[in-house]
Amino acid sequence: MIEPDFLAYLRQHHRAEMVLAMVQLEQLSPGWWESISDLALQMGAERSTLCRSLNSLQRRGLIRYYSISNKSGTWVWWVKRHPTDAPQPQDEPGWDLAVISQKRKIRIPISQRREWARKMGIPMSTLCGFLCGRQKVLKNTWRLLKSPFDLEVGA
């Protein structure tokens, strides 16, 4: 729950629509929605207003969210609840992979999947197919253990 004194500060320094969106998101997070439109519908907000609020909240360090595309998912995974609150890297949704030859696991956070694919020399379309479960093993090296879609904590 957002601390009352922190909420009072937010109300004094930010637009009402942004603070209202933050309070609603705090009640819903962590969560996943197929699209921003689905999240807007659940919150009773206009899509454009919600997008503006999400971007503004993230720029100010008050939430963490990530959208893959219009219909591939939006995750809201952290909302600031007090002045010293900070997101923890392990809380960001991601994929857990087994490195087959080394018997170890690696994690690819949703915000770093493009960078990881580029670093490994894997076309993004190939990685997306693998992360969505369309193939069991990638380059005979990685096996998908867990997906953020497995959580089903959102809408």
C-alpha positions as CSV (number, residue, x, y, z in Angstrom):
1,M,0.0,0.0,0.0
2,I,1.3,3.5,-0.8
3,E,2.2,5.3,2.4
4,P,-0.4,8.1,3.2
5,D,2.3,10.8,3.6
6,F,3.9,9.8,0.3
7,L,0.5,9.8,-1.4
8,A,-0.3,13.3,0.0
9,Y,3.1,14.5,-1.4
10,L,2.2,13.0,-4.8
11,R,-1.2,14.6,-4.9
12,Q,0.4,18.0,-4.2
13,H,3.0,17.7,-6.9
14,H,1.5,15.8,-9.7
15,R,-1.7,15.8,-11.9
16,A,-4.7,14.0,-10.4
17,E,-5.0,11.6,-13.3
18,M,-1.5,10.5,-12.9
19,V,-1.8,9.9,-9.1
20,L,-5.1,8.1,-9.6
21,A,-3.5,5.8,-12.2
22,M,-0.6,5.1,-9.8
23,V,-3.0,4.2,-7.0
24,Q,-5.0,1.9,-9.3
25,L,-1.8,0.3,-10.6
26,E,-0.5,-0.3,-7.1
27,Q,-3.7,-2.4,-6.4
28,L,-3.2,-4.4,-9.6
29,S,0.5,-5.0,-9.7
30,P,2.3,-7.1,-10.4
31,G,0.2,-7.8,-13.4
32,W,0.1,-8.7,-17.1
33,W,-2.4,-7.5,-19.7
34,E,-2.6,-8.6,-23.3
35,S,-2.8,-4.9,-24.3
36,I,-2.8,-1.4,-22.9
37,S,-6.4,-1.2,-24.0
38,D,-7.3,-4.1,-21.7
39,L,-5.6,-2.4,-18.8
40,A,-7.3,0.9,-19.6
41,L,-10.7,-0.9,-19.7
42,Q,-10.0,-2.6,-16.3
43,M,-9.0,0.8,-14.8
44,G,-12.0,2.7,-16.4
45,A,-9.6,5.0,-18.2
46,E,-9.1,6.2,-21.7
47,R,-6.3,4.4,-23.4
48,S,-4.5,7.6,-24.4
49,T,-4.8,9.0,-20.9
50,L,-3.5,5.8,-19.4
51,C,-0.5,5.8,-21.8
52,R,0.3,9.3,-20.9
53,S,0.1,8.5,-17.2
54,L,2.2,5.3,-17.6
55,N,5.0,7.1,-19.4
56,S,4.9,10.0,-17.0
57,L,5.0,7.8,-13.9
58,Q,7.9,5.7,-15.4
59,R,9.9,8.8,-16.3
60,R,9.5,10.0,-12.7
61,G,10.6,6.7,-11.3
62,L,7.2,6.0,-9.7
63,I,6.5,2.7,-11.6
64,R,8.2,0.1,-13.7
65,Y,6.3,-1.3,-16.7
66,Y,7.1,-2.7,-20.0
67,S,5.0,-3.2,-23.2
68,I,6.2,-5.6,-25.9
69,S,3.8,-4.5,-28.6
70,N,0.1,-3.7,-29.1
71,K,-1.0,-7.3,-28.5
72,S,2.0,-9.1,-27.0
73,G,1.7,-7.9,-23.4
74,T,2.1,-5.2,-20.9
75,W,3.5,-5.9,-17.5
76,V,3.3,-3.5,-14.6
77,W,5.7,-5.0,-12.1
78,W,6.6,-2.3,-9.6
79,V,4.9,0.8,-8.0
80,K,6.7,3.1,-5.6
81,R,5.0,2.9,-2.2
82,H,7.2,5.2,-0.1
83,P,9.9,7.8,-0.7
84,T,12.9,5.4,-0.4
85,D,11.2,2.4,-2.2
86,A,13.2,1.1,-5.2
87,P,12.5,-1.6,-7.7
88,Q,14.5,-4.8,-7.3
89,P,16.0,-6.3,-10.5
90,Q,14.7,-9.8,-9.6
91,D,11.1,-8.6,-9.6
92,E,11.2,-7.7,-13.3
93,P,9.3,-10.4,-15.2
94,G,11.5,-12.5,-17.5
95,W,12.4,-15.8,-18.9
96,D,14.4,-18.4,-17.1
97,L,16.5,-20.6,-19.4
98,A,18.6,-23.7,-18.7
99,V,22.1,-23.7,-20.3
100,I,22.0,-27.3,-21.4
101,S,25.7,-28.0,-21.6
102,Q,26.6,-26.3,-18.3
103,K,23.7,-27.3,-16.1
104,R,23.0,-23.8,-15.0
105,K,20.2,-21.2,-15.4
106,I,20.2,-17.7,-16.8
107,R,17.5,-15.1,-16.7
108,I,16.4,-12.7,-19.5
109,P,14.4,-9.8,-18.1
110,I,11.7,-8.6,-20.5
111,S,13.4,-5.2,-21.0
112,Q,16.7,-6.9,-22.0
113,R,15.5,-9.5,-24.4
114,R,16.5,-7.5,-27.6
115,E,19.9,-6.8,-26.2
116,W,20.4,-10.5,-25.2
117,A,19.4,-11.6,-28.7
118,R,21.7,-9.2,-30.4
119,K,24.6,-10.2,-28.1
120,M,24.0,-13.9,-28.8
121,G,23.6,-13.4,-32.6
122,I,20.0,-14.6,-32.6
123,P,17.4,-13.0,-34.8
124,M,14.7,-11.4,-32.7
125,S,11.9,-13.3,-34.5
126,T,13.7,-16.6,-33.6
127,L,14.1,-15.5,-30.0
128,C,10.4,-14.5,-29.8
129,G,9.3,-17.9,-31.2
130,F,11.4,-19.6,-28.6
131,L,10.3,-17.4,-25.7
132,C,6.7,-18.0,-26.7
133,G,7.2,-21.7,-26.5
134,R,7.1,-22.5,-30.3
135,Q,10.3,-24.4,-30.0
136,K,11.7,-26.3,-27.0
137,V,15.4,-25.7,-27.5
138,L,17.3,-22.8,-29.0
139,K,20.5,-23.4,-30.9
140,N,21.0,-26.7,-29.0
141,T,22.1,-24.5,-26.1
142,W,19.1,-23.1,-24.2
143,R,15.9,-24.7,-22.9
144,L,13.0,-22.6,-21.6
145,L,12.3,-23.2,-18.0
146,K,9.9,-20.4,-17.0
147,S,8.1,-17.6,-18.8
148,P,6.5,-14.5,-17.4
149,F,3.3,-15.7,-19.0
150,D,3.4,-18.6,-16.5
151,L,2.6,-16.2,-13.7
152,E,-0.9,-15.2,-14.9
153,V,-1.2,-12.5,-12.3
154,G,-2.9,-9.8,-14.3
155,A,-6.2,-9.4,-16.0
